C-alpha cells in the first residue's frame, strides 16, 4: 500500500465522517478521564463534546461534506469531493429527513382508509 494504492471499493470516508469521529473520540476520552478521576466537570465536558460531535457531523452532512446512504459513483470516492445532492436531501437518509429535506410532495402521498387500520 504505497503512494500509488487506489482502493477498489467506496469506503465512505468523508469530511463529515472523519470530523465527527475525531470530535467524538476527544469527547469519549474526556468522559473516560472524568470517570477515572471522579470529576463531574470532566464528565459534563465529555458529554458536551460528544453532543457537539453529533451536531457538527449533521451540519457537515447537510452542507454537502457527507455522503448519501449506499454506494456512490467512483468519481465521488475521494475525501474532498462535496455531495451536490445534499441540498435537496437524500432518499432514505435520516439526517436529511430530520432537517426537512427529501420529503415527498403531497401529490405523491396515498390516502389511507379508516378500514385499513384494523
ABEGO torsion letter per residue (X at the ends): XBAABBBABBAGBBAAAAAAAAAAAAAAAAAAAAAAAGBAAAAAAAAAAAAAAAAAAAAAAAAGABBBBEBBBAAAABAABBBAAAAAEBBGBAAAAAAGBGBBBAAABBBBBAAAAX
